[in-house]
Amino acid sequence: MGLQIVDAALPLAGGALIGLASALYLATHGRIAGVSGMVSGALEGAADRASRAWFLLGLIIAGGVVALALPALFERSRAPLLAMNVSVATIDLTERRLVPHTPCPLVQPLPSRVPKPTSNPATTTRR
């Protein structure tokens, strides 16, 4: 059961549309259209908050239009994803390790070498 041309065409077209939208945003606004940056800028009140909000709204509306126009694209079975989630959860439950994970000793300092905070910081005297 190899990869069919039809199976690759839709993801390729979707990726091309995302690339085209990103290139258009770069050409018109002078920066890359990263969705996480768009969301944080829209929520934190960046100077161009309105354009970020419109961009994000366009993403949502475009997805909705495609879902309404071509519902067959969204009718894939969720069974393989469910099976994968159950298998990973089972492995996590049966794996013997400390929770939370033990930190890597090469990265974390030894407990005796960690400075202890004080309420009276050390002072220096000049002579």
C-alpha positions as a printed Julia matrix, in Angstrom:
127×3 Matrix{Float64}:
   0.0    0.0    0.0
   2.3    2.74  -1.27
   1.85   6.46  -1.31
  -0.6    7.53  -3.96
  -0.32  10.78  -5.9
  -3.77  11.81  -4.65
  -2.67  11.24  -1.03
   0.26  13.62  -1.49
  -1.58  16.27  -3.52
  -3.76  17.68  -0.72
  -0.99  18.12   1.86
   1.24  19.56  -0.85
  -1.46  22.04  -1.86
  -2.07  22.98   1.77
   1.62  23.53   2.37
   1.86  25.61  -0.79
  -1.03  27.82   0.38
   0.57  28.31   3.8
   3.88  29.14   2.11
   2.14  31.58  -0.24
   0.36  33.29   2.67
   3.62  33.52   4.64
   5.47  34.95   1.64
   2.7   37.49   1.06
   2.79  38.53   4.72
   6.59  38.85   4.56
   6.35  40.98   1.43
   3.67  43.29   2.83
   4.71  43.53   6.5
   8.45  42.86   6.38
   8.46  39.98   8.85
   7.75  36.26   9.0
   4.2   35.1    9.76
   4.72  32.76  12.72
   1.4   31.77  14.25
   2.71  31.7   17.84
   4.13  35.19  17.38
   0.86  36.35  15.84
  -1.16  35.03  18.78
   1.14  36.49  21.43
   1.27  39.85  19.65
  -2.51  39.96  19.29
  -3.02  39.09  22.97
  -0.27  41.31  24.37
  -1.37  44.38  22.43
   1.41  44.82  19.89
   1.39  47.97  17.77
  -0.01  46.01  14.81
  -2.53  44.12  16.93
  -5.38  44.58  14.44
  -3.48  43.11  11.48
  -2.41  40.13  13.6
  -5.99  39.53  14.71
  -7.25  39.72  11.1
  -4.55  37.27   9.99
  -5.56  34.78  12.7
  -9.24  35.24  11.93
  -8.46  34.56   8.26
  -6.76  31.28   9.22
  -9.82  30.17  11.18
 -12.32  31.26   8.52
 -10.35  29.61   5.72
 -10.27  26.33   7.66
 -14.01  26.54   8.23
 -14.73  27.28   4.57
 -12.66  24.31   3.45
 -14.35  22.08   6.04
 -17.78  23.13   4.76
 -16.85  22.92   1.07
 -14.97  19.61   1.27
 -16.19  17.68   4.33
 -14.77  14.43   2.99
 -11.27  15.74   3.74
 -12.05  15.74   7.45
 -13.69  12.3    7.67
 -10.59  10.31   8.5
 -10.77   7.69  11.19
  -9.36   8.65  14.58
  -8.81   4.99  15.51
  -5.05   4.91  14.7
  -4.47   8.02  16.83
  -6.42   6.54  19.71
  -4.46   3.29  19.52
  -1.17   5.2   19.53
  -2.23   7.3   22.55
  -3.27   4.21  24.5
   0.01   2.43  23.73
   2.12   5.42  24.82
   0.09   5.84  28.01
   0.51   2.13  28.79
   4.28   2.34  28.31
   4.43   5.39  30.59
   2.49   3.59  33.31
   4.62   0.46  33.25
   8.02   2.15  32.94
   9.91   2.2   36.22
  11.4    5.63  36.85
  11.18   8.38  39.37
   8.44  10.91  38.79
   9.28  13.67  38.15
  12.25  12.51  36.15
  15.59  12.53  37.88
  17.58  15.47  36.52
  20.74  14.77  34.62
  23.66  14.94  37.08
  25.91  16.49  34.44
  23.61  19.49  34.18
  22.38  19.94  37.74
  24.79  21.0   40.5
  25.24  18.78  43.52
  22.89  19.76  46.39
  25.85  20.66  48.63
  27.18  23.12  46.01
  23.95  25.06  45.57
  24.13  28.44  47.33
  21.6   28.98  50.08
  19.75  32.27  49.96
  19.98  34.42  53.05
  17.95  37.31  54.35
  21.16  39.2   55.18
  23.45  39.35  52.15
  27.17  39.45  52.74
  28.75  42.86  52.87
  32.27  43.94  52.13
  34.28  46.3   54.27
  36.84  48.65  52.79
  40.16  49.15  54.52
